[in-house]
Structure formats: C-alpha cells, structure tokens
C-alpha cells in the first residue's frame, strides 16, 4: 500500500469537507470503524482506505441542490476519479474505489458487491447510530431549522406529503423533519441493511442507545420526568 497516496487524499479532504455532519471527523470515524470491521478479512486496504476517505466529498453539492435530486454518492464517485488518476492509481483500482463510493448510500439502488464496499457501507451506517448518531441528528436539526421533537400519526402520510410519496425518498421540506421521524423512516431499519456480523453486533447496541435516548427525550418534552 502506498501510504503517501493515502496521505495526499487526507490532505485533499481536509480542504474540501466542511459540513458539520459530513466533515473530516465523520470520515475519520468511518475510517476507524472500517479498520476495526476489516480485521481478519482479506481485503485491498488501499482501496478501502481511499474509498472511505473520499466517500462523502460530493456532500456539499447535494446540500446545495434545492431540488433534492443530486446524489452525493454519485458526485463523490465522479469527483474522486481525477484525483485518483493524478495520484497514479490503476484503472482497476479507480473503478473499484468508485464502486465502493457509489454504493455506500442507503437511499439508492447501487448495492455494495465487494467486501471493501460492504465494509464501507456498514461503517458509514454505524456512524448514524449510538451517541454519535444522536449528535449528528441534532447537528442536522440545527442546520436545517427542523424540530427537536415531532411525531406523526401516519408515517406513510408524512412520506406522501414531504418525501414525494416514497418512504425511502428525500425529505423535501427539512424544517418539517425531526429525529423521531428519521428514526421511523430510516434509523430503526439500519441493522437489517448491514452486511457483516461484526457491524450488526455493534449496530444493535448503538440502536438501543439511540432508541433509549429518543424515549427519554419524549418523556422530558411531555414533562413526565
């Protein structure tokens, strides 16, 4: 593995990633999770590390798109190519890295096929759970002037009104969203979406913490405790 190339990628993302929810800290957490999950696995470490470091570089483009049509995984894959070529990665490795990047997103039809892609997918989803998942939710809430607490009687009706009718779609008016709604449409399903047993074990613990936090928050909001 060429450590100098990985270092160059690290320098690149430090300059390009500024969103609090998807910044260098998020990338490094996912990176560390990938290293942990990959223990005992036969993998291409350079592919996994490069893909992990570059998987969210298109996040700013998605955030700036008011139509909600831009997919940051697709954009990240495109943006990674010229950098990887400049650093001398082979065509095969570039394609593998791009495949890992493009398939890490929960809400698209590109499914991870290789072990490296599956590890990135799993690690990225783990960062949406547990204490860090709670923290990231509230960073998002503050950034989008959304609700600290909001539940609805019918989640499918909410999806019809604010997600284009698709429960797996994108939130159209972010100010109408909340951690409770995000839990119902995405978070509580993450464990079943994971590919590796190690990730599933970690996810179950983190999901419990997340759910317990939301339950406690609801009681406090309603003045029960």
C-alpha positions in Angstrom: 0.0 0.0 0.0 1.3 3.5 -0.9 1.0 5.5 2.3 2.0 8.7 0.5 -1.1 8.5 -1.8 -3.4 8.0 1.2 -1.8 11.0 2.9 -2.4 13.1 -0.2 -6.1 12.1 -0.1 -6.3 13.1 3.5 -4.9 16.5 2.7 -7.4 16.9 -0.1 -10.5 16.1 2.0 -9.4 18.4 4.8 -9.7 21.2 2.3 -12.9 20.2 0.8 -15.1 18.8 3.6 -16.7 21.5 5.8 -20.3 20.3 6.5 -20.5 19.5 10.3 -22.5 16.3 9.7 -20.2 15.1 6.9 -16.8 16.6 7.7 -13.4 15.2 8.2 -14.4 14.0 11.7 -17.2 11.8 10.2 -14.8 10.4 7.6 -12.2 9.6 10.2 -14.8 7.9 12.4 -15.9 5.8 9.4 -12.3 5.1 8.6 -11.6 3.8 12.1 -14.7 1.6 12.0 -13.6 0.2 8.7 -10.2 -0.7 10.1 -12.0 -2.5 13.0 -14.5 -4.3 10.9 -11.8 -5.4 8.4 -9.7 -7.3 11.0 -9.4 -10.9 9.8 -10.8 -10.1 6.3 -8.8 -10.5 3.1 -9.1 -7.0 1.6 -7.4 -4.4 -0.5 -6.5 -2.0 2.2 -5.6 0.8 -0.2 -8.9 0.6 -2.0 -10.8 0.6 1.3 -8.9 3.5 2.8 -9.1 5.6 -0.4 -12.9 4.9 -0.8 -13.6 5.7 2.9 -11.7 9.0 2.8 -13.4 10.1 -0.4 -16.9 8.7 0.1 -18.6 12.0 1.0 -16.6 14.6 -0.9 -19.7 15.3 -3.0 -21.8 16.2 0.0 -21.6 19.9 -0.5 -23.1 19.6 -4.0 -26.0 17.6 -2.7 -26.6 20.1 0.2 -26.6 23.0 -2.3 -29.2 21.4 -4.6 -32.6 22.7 -3.6 -34.3 20.2 -6.0 -33.0 17.3 -3.8 -32.1 15.4 -6.9 -28.3 15.3 -6.5 -26.9 12.1 -5.0 -23.7 12.8 -3.1 -22.5 9.2 -3.6 -22.6 9.6 -7.3 -21.0 13.1 -7.1 -18.3 11.8 -4.8 -17.5 9.0 -7.2 -17.1 11.4 -10.1 -15.0 13.9 -8.1 -12.7 11.1 -6.9 -11.7 10.0 -10.4 -9.3 12.9 -11.4 -7.6 12.9 -8.0 -7.0 9.1 -8.1 -5.7 9.4 -11.6 -3.3 12.2 -10.6 -2.1 10.0 -7.7 -1.3 7.2 -10.1 -3.9 4.6 -9.1 -4.5 1.9 -11.8 -7.8 1.9 -13.8 -8.9 -1.2 -12.0 -8.4 0.3 -8.6 -10.0 3.5 -9.5 -13.1 1.6 -10.7 -13.2 -0.4 -7.5 -12.9 2.7 -5.3 -15.6 4.4 -7.3 -17.9 1.3 -6.9 -17.3 1.4 -3.2 -18.2 5.1 -3.0 -21.2 5.0 -5.2 -22.7 2.0 -3.3 -22.3 3.4 0.2 -25.5 5.4 0.2 -28.6 3.9 1.9 -31.1 5.5 -0.4 -30.1 4.4 -3.9 -30.2 1.3 -6.0 -26.4 0.7 -6.1 -25.7 -2.2 -3.8 -22.2 -3.0 -2.4 -20.8 -6.1 -4.1 -17.2 -6.4 -2.8 -16.0 -6.9 0.7 -14.4 -3.4 0.6 -17.7 -1.9 -0.5 -19.7 -3.8 2.2 -17.3 -2.7 4.9 -17.6 1.0 3.9 -21.4 0.7 3.8 -21.5 -0.9 7.2 -19.1 1.6 8.8 -20.9 4.6 7.4 -24.2 3.4 8.7 -22.8 2.7 12.2 -21.9 6.4 12.4 -25.6 7.2 12.2 -26.3 5.2 15.3 -25.4 5.4 19.0 -24.3 8.6 20.8 -22.6 9.9 17.7 -25.7 9.2 15.7 -27.8 11.3 18.2 -25.2 14.1 18.0 -25.3 14.1 14.2 -29.1 14.2 14.1 -29.1 17.3 16.2 -26.4 19.0 14.2 -28.7 18.4 11.2 -31.7 19.7 13.1 -29.9 22.9 14.0 -28.6 23.4 10.5 -32.0 22.9 8.9 -34.1 24.7 11.5 -36.0 21.4 12.0 -37.8 20.0 15.0 -36.2 18.7 18.2 -39.3 16.7 18.8 -42.1 15.8 16.3 -44.0 12.6 15.7 -46.9 11.9 13.3 -49.8 9.5 13.4 -49.1 8.1 10.0 -45.6 7.9 8.7 -46.7 6.9 5.2 -48.9 10.0 5.1 -45.9 12.1 6.1 -43.9 10.5 3.3 -46.6 11.4 0.9 -46.6 15.0 2.0 -42.9 15.6 2.5 -41.0 12.8 0.7 -42.6 12.7 -2.7 -44.7 9.7 -1.7 -41.7 7.5 -1.2 -40.7 6.4 2.3 -37.2 5.9 1.0 -37.2 9.2 -0.8 -35.7 12.5 0.3 -37.1 15.0 2.8 -38.4 17.9 0.7 -39.0 20.5 3.5 -36.3 19.8 6.1 -37.9 22.2 8.6 -40.8 19.7 9.0 -38.5 16.8 9.9 -37.2 15.5 13.2 -35.0 12.8 14.8 -38.2 10.9 15.6 -39.3 10.9 12.0 -35.8 10.0 10.8 -35.9 7.0 13.2 -39.2 5.8 11.8 -38.2 6.1 8.1 -34.5 5.0 8.3 -32.6 4.6 11.5 -34.5 1.7 13.0 -34.0 -0.3 9.8 -30.3 0.1 9.6 -29.3 -3.1 11.4 -31.1 -5.3 8.9 -29.3 -3.4 6.0 -25.8 -4.3 7.2 -23.6 -6.9 5.6 -21.1 -8.1 8.2 -21.8 -9.8 11.5 -19.4 -7.5 13.4 -21.2 -4.4 12.2 -24.6 -5.9 13.1 -23.4 -6.6 16.7 -22.2 -3.1 17.1 -25.3 -1.7 15.5 -27.7 -3.4 17.8 -26.0 -1.8 20.8 -25.9 1.6 19.2 -29.5 1.4 18.0 -30.7 0.6 21.6 -28.9 3.7 22.8 -30.5 5.8 20.1 -34.0 4.5 20.9 -33.5 4.9 24.7 -32.4 8.5 24.1 -35.5 9.3 22.0 -37.8 7.7 24.6 -36.2 9.8 27.3 -36.4 12.9 25.2 -40.1 12.3 24.6 -40.8 12.0 28.4 -38.9 15.2 29.1 -40.7 17.1 26.3 -44.0 16.0 27.8 -43.0 16.8 31.3 -43.1 13.3 32.5 -39.7 13.4 34.1 
